[in-house]
Amino acid sequence: MPLALGLIPLALLGALLGLDVVSFPQAMISRPLVAATLAGALVGRPGHGLIAGAVLELFALETLPFGASRYPEWGSASVVGGALYAVQPIGSRGALIVAVCAALVTASIGGWTMVWHRRLIARWAAGMRGALTSGSCDAVTALQLRGLTSDAARGGLLTWTALMVLVPLERGILGQWSFTGAQSRAAVVICAGAVAGGAIWKIVHNTKGAPWFLVGGLAVGSLLLLVT
């Protein structure tokens, strides 16, 4: 099957999860942990998708999607990361770090596409200003449906395009990969842990007593890790 056709199920999943980020239903299925696992399941390896999603979730902790600010679009990007990691053979050196980096790039681009989508809806709303200000139910419904449909198309097209570019690129990179599996995993863990730690500290450092709970949790977690 041609790559373009084989990616259609993943693109549809990316459309659904990209839609969940802001438009509908905002049910948290676009979180990396869920989205990447679903992508992995779609290609037959949900466990691989879960691993990629867990790493991406640590990066996503840094994102605070407030207001009209631009932030990474993790739904479609996590589909890309989960699928890229899941399609590689078990034990492939560098597969996780390449998949995570691909997802991070896609998430950043996805953030820009969300800004463009908001501007598009604003233009549509401006063209319907008369009907909207008069309280036309049909105008409101039409604008909502156009917004939902275009957002789904945005997420699907982003996912499909990213995978069309990144699937062959991943093969080429992994074919030349020279670092060991341990080195690759260490790089991913250090980067993800640093980002997640900074995000958590940014949230709790001004809360009375919270830093001590954070330190205590880290100590207990480290002790359990050593014991097991």
Order of alpha helices (4+ residues) and beta strands (2+ residues): alpha-alpha-alpha-alpha-alpha-alpha-alpha-alpha-alpha-alpha
